[in-house]
Amino acid sequence: MSIPARAKAKYKRPTNNAQLATYNLYILNNLLNDPLFANISGLINDAIIQNDKFKKAEVAAKSRTRGKAQKRNKVKSDTLILMDQVLAKVQAAGDNDQLNAITIFTRNGFSLKGHNHYVRGELEVKHGKKSGTFWVFHKPLKKPVAYIWMISTDGIHWDLGTYCRKGNDIIEDLVPGTKYFIKTQADTTKGKTAWSQVVEIYCL
């Protein structure tokens, strides 16, 4: 089996501070419950504590009291430093297991950086430009008739998406702050393929 090109985890930060704090906590809780990252539980817990300070500072800053916004920005900066350290550890774990790197990243709430040289997995899901949207990319196949995707919020009960002629489609009207499970299938001249691996992704 050939080793795929290096996948890179992407920490896409929401511009809204409240959403950023929520997204950070989602990532950190996932990592805290992932046995693969038990060795960095100290760093993860430090990031959770710092993120809680950021969340409280953001609430305080809304009072428009003098100096509160400046304090919030300092706490935010310290939080992002820790999140970048966490990202580096997650990327290292992916580098050490390149065959499962995409799964490691997406199951913990990270998206993927796109590169021209990047060899995609069977399914790739990225955040859209607008809040509440995903781009879905299925690995191109020879002579496909159509592609179909399914989406779920629990990985058990699935809703059927739309058919598309090309291997990419956009999913809209999703709920920010919700974790989604997505899978795709191709319909070819020789019949339908098996469903792809399931991608877990947090909606911004």
N, C-alpha and C positions, 0 to 999 in steps of 0.2 A: 504494500500500500504506500503510495507516495505521500510525502508530507506537504500539506497545503502551505501557501505563502503566509507570512506572519500576519495574524489577525490583530487588530489594535482596538482596545476598549476605548469608548468615548464617554466622557462625563459631560453630558449636555445640560448646562445649568439654566433653569428657568430664569427669566428676567425679573419675575415677581419674587420678592424676598420670602414671603410666606410660603409660596409654592416651592421655593428652593429648600427651605427648612424641612418641608414635608417630604420632598424627594430625597434629601440627604438621609433622613431617618429611615425611609423605605429601603434604601441601599444598605445602610448600616445594620438594620435588623436582619436583612437577608444574609449578609455576610456573617453576622453573629450566630446564625443558625446553620451555617454551611460548614461541615466538618473540615473542609479543605482549608479553611482560614482560622482554625482553632489556635494556630501558633501566633496570630496577630490579634487575639481577642483584647489585649491590653490597649493597642492602638485604636481598635474599633470602639471600645468603651470610652476612651478619651475623646474620640470624635463625637460620640453620642452626647456626652456631657457638654462639650463645646457647642454643639449644634443646638442644644436646649437653651444655652445662654444666648445664642444668636436669635432664636425664636422669641425669647422674652425681650431682647433688646429691640427687635423689630416692632413688637407690640408697643413698647414704651416710646419708640420714635414717632408713632402715629399721634401722640399727644402734642407734637410740635414744640415741646419744651426745649429751650435752648441747650444745646450740647448733646441731646439724646441721639440725634441722627449721626453725629460724629462718633459717639460711642458705639452705636450700632454698626457703623462701617468698619470700625476697628475689630469688633467681635466677629463680623462677617469675614474679614480678611484672615483672622486667625483660624476660623472654621474652614475656609477654603484651603488653607495650607495643610491642615490635617486631612481633608478630603483628597487632596492631590497625593499625599503620602499613601493613603488607602488605595487610590487608583494605581499607583506604582506597584504595590504589592499584588493587586489583582492582575495587572498586566504581566508581572513576573510569573504568576501561576499559569497564565495562558501560554506564555513562552515555554514553560516547562512541559506543557501538555498540548501541543499545537493541534492535535487531532480533535481535542475537545474544547479548544479555546473559546469558540463562539458560544457554546453552551455555558461555559463558566461565566462569561461576561453577561450574557442576556438573562440568565436565571437569577442574577444578583442585581439586576436593574440597570446595567450599563447598555448603551447602544454600541454600534460599530463605526469606526472611521472608515470611510471609503477611499480607496486608492486604485489607480488604474491597473496596478499590478496585482491587486488583491484577488485571490481565488475564492469566490464565494462558496458557502455551503449550499446545500440543496435549497434552503430558504433563508432569506435575509429580510429583516424588518427594520425600518428606520423611522425616526420621528419626522413628521411632515413639517413644513414651514409654519403652518398654523397650529395653534393649540388644539388638541383633540383629534389629530390626524396621524395616520401611519402610512408609509410607503411599503408595499409588499413586493419583493423580488423573488421569483422562482427561477431556479437554474434553467437556462434555455435548453430545450430538447429538440431533436430533429423531428420535423413534420408534426408539430402539435396541432390539435384542432382548437383547443381552448384550455384555459386554466381556471381553477375555482379555489376560493379560500374559505376557511371557516374560522370563526372567532368565539372565544369563551371567556368568562370572567372567573371560572373555577377549574378549568381543564377537564370538566366532566360533561357539562351540558353545553352543546355547541349550536351556534347559529350559522346558517349557510349564507355565504356572501354572494358576490356577483361573478358571473362568467366574464372572462376577458380574453381577447385574442392574443395579446402579448403577455410576456411573462412578468409584467409589473402592473400594479394597480394601486389606487389610493383608497384608504378606508377613512371615512369622515364621521363626524357627529359622535365622537367618543367622549367619555367622561374623564376629564383631567383628574389625576390623583388615583386612578384605578389601574390595577394590574390586569393585563389581558394575555390570553394564550391564543396563538395563531398557527394554523397549519394550511398547507396548500396541496393541491393535486392537479396533475396534468391529464388531459383527455387527448390521446393520440390516435392515429389511424389504426394502431394495433390494440386499442383499448385504454382503459384508465390505469394510471400508475398507482402505486401505493401512496398513502398520505405521507407528506414530508415529516421531518422531525418537528416537534412543537417548539415554538419560540415564545418565551415569556418576556413581556416588555411592559414598562410602566408608562402610562400616558401622561404627557406634560400639557 
